[in-house]
Amino acid sequence: MRNWKIYLMAGKKYIQRSLSYIGIANSLMIGILFLESRGIQIDVKRFGLFIIIGTLSGLVIAGFVEDKLFGLFEEESRFSAVRNPILMEIKRDIKEIKEKLK
């Protein structure tokens, strides 16, 4: 019975990863459309690779700044850990062991 849950969660993880890549591609297209609506013509065939590398570099820098300066990843992880049923079970077990040792 538990097997199907493992496959379902693995599939969900793969879908979420692919959606993040689709989101990056979507952001690129929206950026190009925005610039073209402002009258800036971009030759995508000529500058496409540069645009992709520049956008990915910008995302990496933004992620680094968010992680190192603001520490949002740590807070997000801490919040997720509080709601994680496995970690809650481990905390409960540790608390019971500590009480038995007293």
C-alpha positions as CSV (number, residue, x, y, z in Angstrom):
1,M,0.0,0.0,0.0
2,R,2.8,2.4,0.8
3,N,4.5,1.7,-2.6
4,W,2.1,3.8,-4.6
5,K,2.6,6.8,-2.3
6,I,6.4,6.6,-2.9
7,Y,5.8,6.6,-6.6
8,L,3.3,9.4,-6.4
9,M,5.6,11.6,-4.3
10,A,8.6,10.9,-6.7
11,G,6.4,11.9,-9.6
12,K,5.3,15.1,-7.8
13,K,8.9,16.0,-7.1
14,Y,9.8,15.6,-10.8
15,I,6.8,17.6,-11.9
16,Q,7.7,20.4,-9.5
17,R,11.3,20.5,-10.8
18,S,10.1,20.6,-14.4
19,L,7.7,23.4,-13.5
20,S,10.5,25.5,-12.1
21,Y,12.3,25.2,-15.5
22,I,9.2,26.1,-17.3
23,G,8.8,29.1,-15.1
24,I,12.3,30.3,-16.0
25,A,11.6,29.9,-19.7
26,N,8.2,31.7,-19.2
27,S,10.0,34.6,-17.4
28,L,12.4,34.9,-20.4
29,M,9.5,35.1,-22.8
30,I,7.6,37.7,-20.7
31,G,10.8,39.8,-20.4
32,I,11.3,39.8,-24.2
33,L,7.6,40.6,-24.8
34,F,7.9,43.5,-22.3
35,L,10.9,44.9,-24.0
36,E,9.3,44.6,-27.4
37,S,6.2,46.4,-26.1
38,R,8.4,49.3,-25.1
39,G,9.8,49.5,-28.6
40,I,13.0,47.6,-28.1
41,Q,13.4,45.1,-30.8
42,I,15.4,42.0,-29.8
43,D,16.8,39.6,-32.4
44,V,16.1,36.4,-30.4
45,K,18.0,34.2,-33.0
46,R,21.1,36.3,-32.6
47,F,21.0,37.1,-28.9
48,G,19.1,34.1,-27.6
49,L,22.0,32.3,-26.0
50,F,23.2,35.5,-24.4
51,I,19.7,36.2,-23.0
52,I,19.5,32.7,-21.5
53,I,22.9,32.9,-19.9
54,G,22.3,36.4,-18.6
55,T,19.0,35.4,-17.1
56,L,20.3,32.3,-15.5
57,S,23.2,34.2,-14.1
58,G,20.8,36.8,-12.7
59,L,18.7,34.1,-11.1
60,V,21.8,32.5,-9.5
61,I,22.9,35.9,-8.1
62,A,19.5,36.7,-6.8
63,G,19.3,33.3,-5.1
64,F,22.7,33.8,-3.6
65,V,21.8,37.2,-2.3
66,E,18.5,35.9,-0.9
67,D,20.2,33.1,0.8
68,K,23.3,34.8,2.2
69,L,21.9,38.3,3.0
70,F,18.3,37.7,4.0
71,G,18.4,34.0,5.1
72,L,15.0,33.3,3.7
73,F,15.9,29.7,2.9
74,E,16.7,29.0,6.5
75,E,13.4,30.4,7.7
76,E,11.5,28.6,5.0
77,S,13.2,25.3,6.0
78,R,12.5,25.9,9.7
79,F,8.8,26.6,8.9
80,S,8.6,23.4,6.8
81,A,10.4,21.4,9.5
82,V,7.8,22.5,12.1
83,R,5.0,21.0,9.9
84,N,6.9,17.8,9.0
85,P,5.2,14.9,10.6
86,I,8.3,12.7,10.7
87,L,10.3,15.4,12.5
88,M,7.4,15.9,14.9
89,E,7.4,12.2,15.6
90,I,11.1,12.2,16.2
91,K,10.8,15.2,18.6
92,R,8.0,13.4,20.5
93,D,10.2,10.2,20.8
94,I,13.2,12.2,22.1
95,K,11.0,14.0,24.6
96,E,9.7,10.6,25.9
97,I,13.3,9.2,26.1
98,K,14.4,12.3,28.1
99,E,11.5,11.9,30.5
100,K,12.3,8.2,31.0
101,L,15.9,9.1,31.8
102,K,15.0,11.6,34.5
